[in-house]
Amino acid sequence: MTRFLPTNRPMTIMKTTIRTYLCLGLLAAPGFAQEQKPTSPAFEKALAVEELEHDLKGAIKLYEELVHAKNTAKEIKQRTFLRLGLAYRQLG
């Protein structure tokens, strides 16, 4: 007596389709996740003084000028405050 066993063909196709879409989604995710951060030449200069020249006092001066400037974007001011705090922390 043989039992009737249903074929798993529809289930196999569905699993393969789900795996394919999942892999495609994982491959595309890094491109969507990387958002361009706003920046300005003054911020880049202060960052270079801090990180490349290791001049914390000079970087603090540039960061403070950037914070007090009226035309600085909100996102840049936020990043500047963070870098300013980190520079003061390193300075002691």
C-alpha positions in Angstrom: 0.0 0.0 0.0 1.5 3.3 -1.0 0.6 6.5 0.5 -0.1 9.6 -1.4 2.6 12.1 -0.7 2.0 15.6 -2.0 4.7 17.2 -4.0 6.6 20.0 -2.5 7.1 21.8 -5.8 4.9 24.9 -5.0 6.6 25.2 -1.6 10.1 24.9 -3.1 9.3 27.6 -5.7 8.0 29.9 -2.9 11.1 29.3 -0.7 13.4 30.0 -3.7 11.5 33.2 -4.5 11.7 34.4 -0.9 15.4 33.7 -0.7 16.1 35.5 -4.0 14.2 38.6 -2.9 15.9 38.5 0.5 19.4 38.3 -1.1 18.5 41.1 -3.5 17.3 43.2 -0.6 20.5 42.6 1.4 22.6 43.6 -1.5 20.7 46.8 -2.1 20.5 47.8 1.5 24.0 49.4 2.0 23.4 51.7 -0.9 20.2 53.0 0.6 21.6 53.2 4.2 24.5 55.4 3.4 23.2 58.9 3.7 25.4 61.9 2.7 26.2 64.0 5.8 26.0 67.7 5.3 29.4 69.4 5.6 31.0 72.8 5.0 34.5 73.8 4.2 34.9 75.5 7.6 33.9 72.3 9.4 36.3 70.2 7.2 39.1 72.6 8.0 38.5 72.4 11.7 38.3 68.6 11.6 41.6 68.5 9.6 43.3 70.7 12.2 42.0 68.5 15.0 42.7 65.1 13.5 45.6 65.6 11.1 47.6 68.4 12.8 46.7 67.3 16.4 46.2 71.0 17.3 43.3 70.8 19.7 43.4 74.5 20.7 43.3 75.6 17.1 40.5 73.2 16.3 38.5 74.4 19.3 38.9 78.0 18.1 37.7 77.1 14.6 34.8 75.0 16.1 33.7 78.0 18.2 33.8 80.3 15.3 31.6 77.9 13.3 29.1 77.6 16.2 28.7 81.3 16.5 28.4 81.9 12.8 24.8 82.8 11.8 24.8 81.1 8.4 25.8 77.6 9.7 23.2 74.9 9.0 21.6 73.1 12.0 23.1 69.7 11.2 26.6 71.2 10.9 26.2 73.0 14.2 25.2 69.7 15.9 28.2 67.9 14.6 30.4 70.9 15.5 29.1 70.8 19.1 29.9 67.1 19.3 33.5 67.6 18.0 33.9 70.6 20.3 33.0 68.6 23.3 35.3 65.8 22.2 38.2 68.2 21.7 37.6 69.7 25.2 37.5 66.2 26.6 40.8 65.3 25.0 42.4 68.6 26.1 41.5 67.8 29.7 
